[in-house]
Amino acid sequence: MIERLFPSPATLSGTELEAEMHAAPLSRPPDGKPWVSFNFVASIDGAASVDGRSGELGNAMDQRLFLLLRHTAQVLVVGAQTIRAEGYGGPLLSPEAQQWRLEHGLSAHPPLAIVSGSLDLDPGMEVFTRAPVQPLIFTLASAPRDRRQALSEVAEVIEIGQSQLDIGQLVHQLTGRGLNSIHCEGGPRLLGTFAEAGEVDELSLTLSPLLVGGQAGRIASSAGTCVRSMVLDRVLKAESMLFLRYVRSQRQDGAC
């Protein structure tokens, strides 16, 4: 059972939960404007992973909501470290989810966009060999040429900076392909970099009722401090797990 605590408290059926997760925040601009959302899980003491894997913090309901958030995305953006740690091989949505997307004017499979400044990725990984659509890789001009050549055989490789990733250019490249609903699934460096660039419109955060301790990092990691104001938009609850959605308080342009 899952409850909506805010706004309008209610117990949600399976169908109502799907409608809830498919509905965009009221503050989202009309179609045709870019909207960048992130999805993360963290323990109650702030850990973003257990033994290097974020999946260890979740449960079956968290996984269900994680997959529902993919339904409306026009593109999924993931950092290279998350690809290496979590694996993204094969179709990322069930046949039922693919059919839902087709019925709502979306492609059956959202393309996967991988962000990797160093191109430290194996072309033989299942994320490439079993991809239903060719992935995109965003990288730097300074990335090794041999890696670029190898990965160009299995993905479209796009430069977005010389020695530092230009997140504004990444968003521009995606929207230029008609991919305006941009959903990011990690990792912490990716969220930190997008936040510094002022390109985080929405954050869905699962708060896991675990105390982890250790040296696990936070959900965002960046070289500098960047303060962005967010507003609580929704709270769902399943047993002791909380599912929070925050949206930016107003459109903020430019980097910190």
N, C-alpha and C positions, 0 to 999 in steps of 0.2 A: 504494500500500500504506500502511496506517496501523497503527501499533503502540500497544498500551496498555503504558505503562511502569510505571504505578502506579494502583491496586493490581493484583496478579496479572498480571505481564507476559505479553503474548500478542500475536500478529499477528491482526488482526480481518478477517474477510470482510465483504463489503458488508452481509449480513444481520445479522452480529454487531455491526457498527458501529451500525446502526439501533437494535438492541435496547439497546445501550450508551447511546445518546443519548436514548432514550425512557425509560430507567429513572431514577427520581427518587433523589436522595441518601437514604441510610438515615436521616439525621437529619431528613428532612422530616416534618412532622406529618401525621396522617390527613387524608383528604379532608374538606373543610368548614372547614379552617383556612387563612388566607391565607399564601401563600408568594410572595415577591417575588424574581425572578431578573433579572440583568442579563447582557448579552452585549456584549463589547468586543474590539477588536483594538488592539494597540500595537506599535511597533517596539522593537527591543532597546535603543535609547537613549531610550525613553519617549515617543515621539511618538504622538499619537492620530489623526493624519491627515497626508495629503500634499496640499498645495494645497487644504486645506479639506475633503477627502473621505477618509473612513475606508476606503472600498472599495479605494483604491490600495495599502493595506497587505496585502491578502489575496491568495489564489489560489483555484483551483478547489476544493480540499479545504476551505479555510476557508469558502467560500460554501456548500458542501454541509452542513457542520456548522451553519452559521448557519441554514439552512432547516430542518434537522432539529430544532433547538431550538424552532422555531415549532410543531411538530406537536402538542405536549401543552399549549400555552398556551391558557387560556380567554380571554385578552385580551392584546393587544400595546400597550404604552405607549411613546410616542416624543415627544421634544421637538420644538418647532416648527422649530428651526434644522436638525435632522436631516431633517425633512420637506422643508424648502426646499433643502437641499444634496443629498440622496440621491434624493428622489422616491419616492413610495409608491403610485403609481397602479395600479388594477386589482386582481385577485385576488393575494393574497400567498402562496398555496400552489398547487402543481400539482394537477391532477385526481387523481393517485394519492394525494397527501397529504390531499386533501379526503376521499377515500374511506376512508383509514385513520382519520381523525378520526371519521367517521360510524360506523365499525365499533367504535370505542372510546368511544362515548357522548358525543362532542363535536359541536358544530356544525361544519359544513363550513368555515366562515370565521370565524376569531376576530375579534371587533370590534377596531377600531383606536381607541385613546384618545390624543389629542394634548394635550400640556401646553403652554399658551401664555398667559403673564400679560398680554401686550399685544394678543393676537389679530391679530398681523401675519401674516395668512394670506389668500390670494386664494381666494374661494369657487369660482373657475373652475379651480383646480388639479385634476389628475387624481385626487389622493387623495380628493377629494369627488365629482367627476363620474363616476368609474369604480369607486367603492367598491361591493363586493358587499353590504355591510351598512352602514347609516348610522354614520359615525364619532361618537365622543364627543370633546368638547373641554373640557378643564378649564382654567379661567381665574380671574381676579380680579374682584371687584366693581368695581374701579377701571378696568377695561378700557373702551376707547371704545365708546359705545353704538351708533354707526353700524356699527362692525365686528361687534359682537355681533348686531345685527339681520340683517346680510347673511349671516353664518355660520350663523345659526339656520335659514336656509332649506335648508342642506345637511348640518347636523350637530346633535346635541344638545349645547347649551352649558351647562356646569355650573360654578357658582361654588364655589371652595374657598379662600376667604380674601378679605380686604378689600384689603390692599396687599402681602401676602406669602403665597405658596402654602402651604397646610396639607396636607402629605403624608399625615398620618394621616387627614384627611378624604377625601383622594383614595382611599386604600385602602379606607376605610369605604364610600364610594360604590360602588366596584367590587364588594366582597364583598356589599353589599346587593342587587346584581343577580345574585348567584350566581357571580361571576367571582373565584374564589379563587386560581387559578394565574395570577399576574400576571407577564408577561415583558416586560422593558424593553430596548429596542434603541438607546438613546442620546438625547441626547448627554451630554457631560461635565457640563454644568450640572445635568442631570436626575439623574445618578448622585451628584453632590456633594450635591444637595438631599435625596435619599432617604437617603444615608448620614448626614447631619446629623440627620435625623429618626429614625434607628435602624430604617429599613425596608428594609434590604438583607439578604436571607437567603442569596443565592447569586450568585456572579459567575463566568461563563465568560469566560476571557481567552485570546485567541489571541496568542501572542508571535511576531511576524513577524521573520525574520532580516534586517532592514534597518537601516542607519544613515541617519537622515533629517536630523538637524541642524535648522537654521533656528529659527523661532519657534513651531513647532507646540505646542499645549497638551497636557496630560496627559489621561487618560481621565476624571478627576473634577475638577470645578471648583466651589468654594464660597467664600462670604465669609469663613468661619472655618475653623479646624483642628478636625477631628473624628477621633479615633482609634478604629477598630473592629477587633476581633480576628477573624481568619478562619483557617480550617483547610484545608489542601490535601486535596482529596477524590479527585482523578483527574488523571492526566497521559496525554495521547495525543500521538503524534508522527507526522508525515508529512514525510519528508526533513528539512529543517532548521526546519520549522515546529512549534511546540509549542502544544498546546491544554490549558489548565489549567482545572480547576474548583475553586473555593473555596466553602466554606459557613461561616456564622457559627459560632463555637465554642460559643456558647450563646445562648439567646434574650435579647436585650437590649431593654428597653422604654424609651421616652422619647428625647427629642432630646439632643444634646450640650449 
